[in-house]
Amino acid sequence: MNKENNSSENELGRLLALSNLDLDYYDSKQGIDWLAEMAATVAGTKISLVNLIDSYTQWTISKNGIDLSQMPREDSVCQFTLYHEEGEVLEINDLRDDDRFKDKFYVKENPNLTYYLGVPLVTKEGFNLGALCVMDVEEKEIDIEKRELLQMIARQIVDRLKVDKMVHQIKADMDSLQHDHKKLVHDIRGPISGIVGLAEIIKSQGTESEIQEVLEFMELIQNSGNSILELADEILTKNSEQNNQHTREPKDHEFNLLTLRSKILDMFAPQALIKKIKLSVSLEENHQTYPFKRHRLMQIIGNLISNSIKFTTEGGSVQVKLGLDLSKDFSVLNIQVKDSGLGMSQDKIEKLLTESGSSESGTKGEKGFGFGMSFVRKLVEEMRGTMAIESEIGEGTTTKVMLNIT
């Protein structure tokens, strides 16, 4: 395995590998809870977690023995497991004696954690997505055989995450096929009924029909036949918009503006609350129930919001605005994230839009990892979108993203 893949120099590649799984951190993952519980049993610890770590946040996708869903990346122990190779573990016998963690809330306060052992979750390409960790309120000794079992469980977790992605993709493909089938049956019925009806009229009139009337009927039949051919071509090439979809409920692989707003508040309101920042999400009035693919949207929006929270002082605000522009040929999702934070110079904006970014601390000393906005820019480019930043020092920042979701 390439050790550089888990180094800070290749953090952007690691984030892209995590993004490629396109996970919803709050949705249950097939079999992951059982593996987390098995890890605690093997280690003989009270607590086990499966944590995935993005630019700003540690997301707990499975928990055993503790109620935890997320925490700032800089507060976590698992962030240090990121830079271990597959086959290695990070063990801390007493968090109370470690300067990095002795003042953290989970050590000084309930549950008063003492012991930590983390196993990296490494893809076959060598990128570390996060960690399987076992923890306890007292010191432990975990022998080599049990560590090897934990490493096997960690590999199973990575495999399960890939399976989860494939299952969601299969469901999405099946939904698309089912929609095309229903569309074909529905849309083809009209032209065929017209052809049958006109043929019956011609037949019933027999020799009494005048040639001009027959020619008119034949022209209508031809038009109906052309409609069927056009419909077949539309379905086969998949270049048309889905008809009559503006009000249906989005499926598992989709959002609409309403469900997207709900997901944003569920995931990022806790971050804003901890920092005493007002987070709001508003929607444009049109197309609020129109469904669109959720592919990578939370990675893009989440990084923008987390970045704004990081650079906004207590009492400030982060305002998210979402809207859809629909036309016959394309659909565009408009995302705007506006904060009342520190702001930045034009030179800094140009660097964010052209370079890999640099690490800076937030308003409360949050550690910067330097890839959040560069990561967003990369995803936006891959989705054929555009990104613009407006800011002045001391006047906050507004980031606008337009994504082609056709």
C-alpha positions in Angstrom: 0.0 0.0 0.0 1.2 3.5 -0.8 1.9 5.2 2.5 1.6 8.6 0.8 -2.1 8.0 0.3 -2.7 8.5 4.0 -0.4 11.5 4.4 -1.6 15.0 4.7 -0.2 15.8 1.3 -2.8 13.6 -0.3 -5.7 14.6 1.8 -7.7 15.8 -1.3 -7.4 12.3 -2.8 -8.7 10.8 0.5 -11.7 13.1 0.6 -12.5 12.2 -3.0 -12.3 8.5 -2.2 -14.8 9.1 0.7 -17.0 11.2 -1.6 -17.1 8.5 -4.3 -19.1 6.3 -1.8 -21.7 9.1 -1.8 -22.8 8.1 1.7 -25.6 9.6 3.7 -24.0 9.5 7.2 -27.4 9.4 9.0 -28.9 6.6 7.0 -28.5 3.1 8.4 -25.8 1.0 6.7 -26.3 -2.7 5.9 -24.6 -4.8 8.5 -22.4 -2.0 10.0 -24.1 -2.0 13.4 -23.6 -5.7 13.8 -19.9 -5.3 13.0 -19.5 -2.5 15.4 -21.1 -4.6 18.2 -18.8 -7.5 17.3 -15.8 -5.2 17.6 -16.7 -4.3 21.2 -17.3 -7.9 22.0 -13.9 -9.0 20.6 -12.1 -6.1 22.4 -14.0 -6.5 25.6 -14.8 -2.8 25.7 -17.9 -0.9 26.6 -17.8 1.3 23.5 -17.2 0.9 19.8 -17.7 3.3 17.0 -17.4 3.4 13.2 -16.3 6.9 12.3 -15.9 8.5 8.8 -13.9 11.7 8.7 -14.4 14.5 6.1 -12.8 17.9 5.8 -14.4 19.3 9.0 -16.4 16.6 10.8 -16.1 13.1 12.2 -19.4 11.3 11.4 -20.3 8.3 13.5 -22.2 6.0 11.2 -22.5 3.2 13.8 -22.3 3.4 17.6 -22.3 0.9 20.4 -22.4 1.9 24.1 -22.5 5.7 23.5 -24.9 8.2 21.9 -22.8 10.1 19.4 -23.5 11.2 15.8 -20.8 13.8 15.0 -18.1 16.0 16.4 -15.6 18.5 15.0 -12.7 16.7 13.4 -10.2 18.5 15.5 -11.7 17.2 18.7 -11.6 13.5 17.7 -9.1 10.9 18.5 -9.7 9.0 15.2 -8.3 11.9 13.1 -4.9 10.6 14.2 -5.7 7.1 13.1 -6.1 8.5 9.5 -2.4 8.5 9.0 -1.9 4.8 9.9 -1.6 2.1 7.3 -3.7 -0.9 6.9 -2.4 -3.5 9.4 -1.5 -0.8 11.9 -3.5 0.4 14.9 -3.4 3.5 17.1 -3.5 2.6 20.8 -3.7 5.1 23.6 -3.7 3.4 27.0 -4.7 6.5 29.0 -6.2 9.5 27.3 -5.9 11.5 30.6 -2.1 11.4 30.2 -2.1 12.5 26.6 -1.8 16.3 26.1 -3.8 16.0 22.8 -6.9 14.7 24.6 -6.7 15.2 28.4 -8.9 18.4 28.2 -11.4 17.0 25.7 -15.0 16.8 26.9 -15.3 13.1 26.5 -12.3 12.6 28.8 -13.0 15.3 31.5 -16.8 14.8 31.4 -19.2 11.9 30.9 -18.4 9.2 29.7 -14.8 9.9 31.1 -13.0 7.9 28.4 -9.6 6.4 29.2 -8.7 3.8 26.7 -8.7 4.0 22.9 -7.7 1.7 20.1 -8.4 2.7 16.5 -8.1 0.6 13.4 -8.0 2.5 10.0 -10.7 1.9 7.4 -8.5 1.6 4.3 -9.8 1.2 0.7 -8.0 -1.1 -1.7 -6.5 2.0 -3.2 -4.9 2.8 0.1 -7.1 5.7 1.2 -8.2 5.9 4.8 -11.9 6.8 5.2 -11.9 6.9 9.0 -11.6 4.4 11.8 -13.2 1.5 13.7 -12.4 2.4 17.3 -13.0 0.6 20.6 -12.9 2.6 23.9 -13.4 2.2 27.6 -13.5 4.1 30.8 -10.6 2.1 32.2 -7.3 0.9 30.9 -7.4 -2.3 28.8 -5.0 -4.8 27.3 -5.9 -6.1 23.9 -3.7 -9.0 22.7 -2.4 -9.5 19.2 -5.0 -12.1 18.2 -7.8 -9.7 19.1 -6.2 -6.8 17.3 -6.0 -9.0 14.2 -9.7 -9.8 14.5 -10.5 -6.0 14.8 -8.5 -5.5 11.6 -10.5 -8.1 9.9 -13.7 -6.4 11.1 -12.4 -3.1 9.7 -11.9 -4.6 6.3 -15.4 -6.0 6.4 -16.7 -2.5 7.2 -15.1 -1.1 4.1 -16.5 -3.9 2.0 -20.0 -3.3 3.5 -19.8 0.4 2.6 -19.0 -0.5 -1.0 -21.9 -2.9 -1.0 -24.2 -0.2 0.4 -23.2 2.1 -2.5 -23.9 -0.7 -5.0 -27.3 -1.5 -3.5 -28.3 2.1 -3.7 -27.1 2.3 -7.3 -29.1 -0.8 -8.3 -32.2 0.7 -6.6 -31.7 3.9 -8.6 -31.3 2.0 -11.9 -34.4 -0.1 -11.1 -36.4 3.0 -10.3 -35.3 4.5 -13.6 -36.3 1.4 -15.6 -39.7 1.2 -13.8 -40.3 4.8 -14.6 -39.4 4.3 -18.3 -41.7 1.3 -18.5 -44.6 3.2 -17.0 -43.9 6.1 -19.2 -43.9 3.9 -22.3 -47.2 2.2 -21.4 -48.9 5.5 -20.6 -47.7 7.6 -23.5 -48.0 4.9 -26.2 -51.6 4.2 -25.3 -52.9 7.5 -26.7 -51.3 7.3 -30.2 -52.3 3.6 -30.6 -55.9 4.3 -29.5 -56.0 7.0 -32.1 -54.7 4.7 -34.9 -57.2 2.0 -33.9 -60.1 4.5 -33.7 -59.4 6.1 -37.1 -59.0 2.6 -38.8 -62.4 1.6 -37.4 -64.0 4.7 -38.8 -62.5 4.1 -42.3 -63.6 0.4 -42.1 -67.2 1.3 -40.9 -67.7 3.8 -43.7 -66.5 1.3 -46.3 -66.9 2.5 -50.0 -69.0 5.4 -48.9 -65.9 7.3 -47.7 -64.7 10.1 -50.0 -61.1 10.0 -51.1 -60.3 13.4 -49.4 -61.8 12.2 -46.1 -59.8 9.0 -46.3 -56.6 11.0 -47.0 -57.3 13.2 -43.9 -57.7 10.0 -41.8 -54.5 8.6 -43.2 -52.6 11.7 -42.3 -53.9 11.5 -38.7 -52.8 7.9 -38.6 -49.4 8.8 -39.9 -49.1 11.6 -37.3 -49.9 9.1 -34.5 -47.4 6.6 -35.9 -44.7 9.4 -35.9 -45.6 10.1 -32.2 -44.9 6.5 -31.3 -41.5 6.6 -33.1 -40.6 9.8 -31.4 -41.5 8.4 -28.0 -39.4 5.3 -28.6 -36.4 7.4 -29.6 -36.9 9.6 -26.5 -36.9 6.6 -24.1 -34.0 4.8 -25.8 -31.7 7.9 -25.8 -32.8 9.0 -22.4 -32.5 12.7 -23.4 -35.9 13.8 -22.2 -37.0 15.2 -18.9 -39.2 13.0 -16.8 -42.8 14.1 -17.2 -45.3 14.6 -14.4 -42.6 14.3 -11.7 -42.9 17.6 -10.0 -45.0 16.4 -7.1 -44.0 12.8 -6.6 -42.1 11.8 -3.4 -38.3 11.5 -4.0 -36.9 8.0 -3.9 -34.0 6.8 -1.7 -31.4 8.1 -4.3 -33.1 11.5 -4.7 -33.8 14.8 -2.9 -36.2 17.5 -3.5 -35.7 21.0 -2.1 -37.8 20.2 1.0 -36.0 17.0 1.8 -32.6 18.6 1.1 -33.4 21.4 3.6 -34.4 18.9 6.2 -31.2 16.9 5.7 -29.1 20.0 6.0 -30.7 21.0 9.3 -30.5 17.5 10.7 -26.7 17.3 10.0 -25.4 20.8 10.5 -27.7 22.4 13.1 -25.7 20.7 15.9 -22.5 22.3 14.7 -24.1 25.7 14.6 -25.7 25.2 18.0 -22.4 24.3 19.6 -20.8 27.5 18.3 -23.9 29.6 19.0 -24.4 30.5 15.4 -27.8 30.9 13.7 -28.2 28.5 10.8 -31.1 29.0 8.5 -32.1 27.3 5.2 -34.6 29.0 2.8 -36.1 27.8 -0.4 -37.2 29.5 -3.5 -41.0 29.1 -4.0 -40.9 27.2 -7.3 -40.3 23.5 -7.8 -39.9 22.6 -4.1 -41.1 19.1 -4.7 -39.3 18.4 -7.9 -37.0 15.3 -7.4 -33.4 15.3 -8.4 -30.4 13.0 -7.8 -28.7 13.4 -4.4 -25.3 12.4 -5.8 -22.6 14.3 -3.9 -24.9 17.1 -3.0 -24.3 16.7 0.8 -20.6 16.6 0.3 -20.7 19.9 -1.5 -23.2 21.7 0.6 -21.9 20.2 3.9 -18.3 21.5 3.2 -19.6 25.0 2.4 -21.7 25.1 5.6 -19.0 23.7 7.8 -16.5 26.2 6.4 -18.8 29.1 7.1 -19.5 27.9 10.6 -15.7 27.6 11.2 -15.0 31.2 10.2 -18.1 32.8 11.8 -17.9 34.1 15.4 -20.4 33.4 18.2 -23.7 35.2 17.6 -23.2 35.3 13.9 -25.3 33.6 11.2 -25.0 31.2 8.3 -27.8 31.5 5.7 -28.3 28.8 3.1 -30.6 29.5 0.1 -31.6 26.8 -2.4 -33.5 27.0 -5.7 -34.1 25.1 -8.9 -34.2 26.4 -12.5 -35.9 24.0 -14.8 -36.1 24.1 -18.6 -36.8 21.7 -21.4 -33.1 21.0 -21.9 -31.5 21.2 -18.5 -32.1 21.5 -14.8 -29.9 23.6 -12.5 -29.7 23.6 -8.7 -28.7 26.9 -7.2 -26.9 26.9 -3.8 -26.0 30.0 -1.9 -24.2 29.9 1.5 -23.8 33.3 3.1 -22.1 33.9 6.5 -21.4 36.9 8.7 -17.9 35.6 9.4 -14.3 36.9 9.0 -14.4 37.4 5.3 -11.4 37.2 3.0 -9.3 39.2 0.6 -9.7 39.0 -3.2 -6.3 37.4 -3.4 -7.4 34.6 -1.0 -10.5 34.1 -3.1 -8.5 33.7 -6.2 -6.3 31.1 -4.5 -9.3 29.1 -3.3 -10.7 29.0 -6.8 -7.4 28.0 -8.5 -5.1 26.2 -6.0 -5.3 23.4 -3.4 -6.0 25.7 -0.5 -4.1 26.3 2.7 -4.8 25.5 6.3 -6.2 28.2 8.6 -7.7 28.2 12.1 -11.3 29.1 12.7 -12.7 31.7 15.0 -12.4 29.5 18.0 -9.1 28.0 17.0 -10.5 25.1 15.1 -7.8 23.4 13.2 -7.8 23.9 9.5 -7.0 21.0 7.1 -6.8 23.2 4.0 -8.8 21.1 1.6 -12.5 21.8 2.3 -13.1 24.5 -0.4 -10.6 22.9 -2.9 -12.5 19.7 -2.4 -15.8 21.5 -3.1 -14.4 23.1 -6.2 -13.2 19.7 -7.5 -16.7 18.1 -7.1 -18.4 21.1 -8.7 -16.1 20.8 -11.7 -16.8 17.1 -12.0 -20.6 17.8 -12.0 -20.2 20.4 -14.7 -21.1 23.2 -12.4 -19.8 26.7 -11.5 -18.6 28.2 -8.2 -18.2 31.8 -7.3 -17.1 33.5 -4.0 -17.9 37.1 -2.9 -16.2 38.4 0.2 -14.6 41.3 2.0 -12.5 41.1 5.1 -14.7 41.7 8.1 -17.9 41.6 6.0 -18.5 37.8 5.7 -18.5 35.6 2.7 -21.1 34.4 0.1 -20.4 31.3 -1.9 -22.6 30.5 -4.9 -22.7 27.2 -6.7 -24.7 26.2 -9.7 -24.9 22.5 -10.5 -26.3 20.9 -13.6 -28.6 18.1 -12.2 -30.1 17.0 -15.6 
